[in-house]
Amino acid sequence: MDNPMVLLETPEGEILIELFPDKAPKTVENFLQYVDSEFYDGTLFHRVIKGFMIQTGGVTFSMEEKETRDPIENEAGNGLKNTEGTVAMGRLPDPHSATSQFFINVADNPDLDHTGEEDENFGYCVFGEVIDGMDVAVKISKSKTKSYQGFDDVPVDPVSVITARRFE
């Protein structure tokens, strides 16, 4: 079976993501539920760090966090690494707190990998990879940022997910 794919449309261009349900079944199912409900449409890239990653999936233009479904189990121990171009779940310090937010690694980020069961070593679950449009992700990562309404690393000129849809 071919892996599912999701196309993110942004003002900077399109980003095509291949998902890995064989490695992160719960995470992919969760992500696709958000995609299918059009939850991601209009969410900001609210955390953008050059040379690190770009994060989206839960904050509106008014910097309000959208209401999400319950957190999911962290599948970071799946053998996938946070390398350049991979897509992983954002979360709070609790390893099993991921809901809707995700990020695209624009560099190799081994500090985010699963290295053990302790909270600080649990890592961030990689569940997909950018297969087209990595140049768009890198361009977004180079956005000038500021602190805004309690958030750091917010692009001065807002960059959003216009739409997120399954790509056939």
C-alpha positions in Angstrom: 0.0 0.0 0.0 1.3 3.5 -0.8 1.8 5.8 2.1 -0.7 8.6 2.5 0.4 12.1 1.6 -0.7 15.5 2.6 -0.3 18.8 0.7 0.2 21.9 2.8 -0.6 25.1 0.8 1.1 28.2 2.3 1.6 31.7 1.0 5.2 30.8 0.3 4.3 27.7 -1.8 3.3 24.1 -1.4 4.8 21.4 0.9 4.1 17.7 0.1 4.4 15.4 3.1 4.6 11.6 2.9 3.3 9.9 6.1 4.6 6.7 7.7 1.6 4.7 9.2 3.8 1.6 9.5 6.1 3.4 11.9 3.7 5.7 13.7 0.1 4.4 13.2 -1.6 6.3 16.0 0.2 9.6 15.1 -0.6 9.3 11.4 -4.3 8.5 12.2 -4.5 11.5 14.5 -2.8 13.8 12.0 -5.2 12.6 9.2 -8.2 13.2 11.4 -7.1 16.8 11.8 -6.4 17.1 8.1 -9.8 15.6 7.1 -11.7 17.9 9.4 -9.9 20.9 7.9 -8.6 21.8 11.3 -5.2 23.0 10.0 -6.7 25.5 7.5 -5.7 29.0 8.6 -3.3 28.0 11.4 -0.1 30.0 11.7 3.5 28.9 11.6 3.7 30.3 15.1 7.2 29.1 16.0 9.9 29.5 13.4 13.5 29.0 14.2 16.1 29.4 11.4 18.4 26.4 11.2 16.1 24.3 13.4 12.4 23.9 12.6 9.1 25.5 11.7 6.0 24.6 13.8 2.3 24.9 13.0 -1.0 23.2 13.6 -2.8 24.8 16.5 -2.6 28.6 16.7 -4.9 31.1 14.9 -4.0 34.5 13.4 -5.1 36.1 16.7 -2.6 33.8 18.5 -5.3 31.8 20.2 -4.8 28.1 20.6 -7.4 26.1 18.8 -9.4 23.5 20.8 -7.9 20.0 20.1 -8.8 16.4 20.7 -7.2 14.4 23.5 -3.4 13.9 23.5 -2.0 10.8 21.8 0.6 8.3 22.9 4.1 9.3 21.8 5.5 6.8 19.2 9.0 8.4 19.2 10.6 5.0 19.8 9.8 4.0 16.2 13.4 4.2 15.0 12.8 7.3 12.9 15.2 10.3 13.5 14.6 14.0 13.5 16.6 14.7 10.4 16.3 17.5 7.9 13.0 17.2 6.1 11.2 15.0 8.6 7.9 15.9 10.2 7.3 15.3 13.9 4.7 16.1 16.5 5.1 19.1 18.8 4.2 18.5 22.4 4.5 19.9 26.0 7.2 18.6 28.4 5.0 15.5 29.1 6.1 13.1 26.4 2.5 11.9 25.8 1.0 15.4 25.4 0.9 15.8 21.6 -2.4 16.8 20.0 -2.4 18.8 16.7 0.8 20.7 16.5 3.6 19.5 14.3 6.9 20.7 13.0 9.1 20.3 10.0 12.8 19.9 10.8 14.9 22.2 8.6 18.1 20.7 9.9 19.3 17.5 11.5 18.1 17.7 15.1 19.4 14.6 17.0 18.6 16.3 20.4 14.9 15.7 19.5 15.4 11.9 19.0 14.1 9.2 21.3 17.0 7.9 23.4 15.2 6.4 26.4 11.9 6.2 28.4 12.7 9.0 30.8 10.7 12.2 30.0 13.8 14.2 28.9 15.0 11.4 26.6 11.7 10.4 25.2 12.0 12.5 22.1 9.6 13.8 19.5 7.7 11.4 17.2 8.7 11.5 13.5 5.7 10.4 11.4 6.4 11.8 8.0 8.8 13.5 5.6 8.7 16.3 3.1 9.1 14.8 -0.3 8.5 18.1 -2.3 8.6 21.7 -1.2 11.5 21.6 1.3 12.7 24.9 -0.2 9.4 26.4 1.0 10.0 25.1 4.5 13.5 26.5 4.5 12.2 29.9 3.2 9.6 30.0 6.0 12.4 29.2 8.5 14.3 32.3 7.5 11.3 34.6 8.3 12.1 37.5 10.6 10.6 36.7 14.0 9.5 38.5 17.2 8.0 37.7 20.5 4.2 38.3 20.4 1.4 37.7 22.9 3.5 35.3 25.0 4.9 33.4 22.1 8.6 33.6 21.0 9.8 33.1 17.4 6.6 34.3 15.7 7.1 35.5 12.1 6.8 39.3 11.8 4.9 38.8 8.6 2.4 35.9 9.4 2.8 32.7 7.4 -0.1 30.3 7.6 -1.3 26.9 6.4 -3.9 28.0 3.9 -5.1 24.5 3.4 -4.0 21.0 4.4 -5.5 18.2 2.3 -4.9 14.5 1.5 -2.9 14.3 -1.8 -3.9 11.4 -4.1 
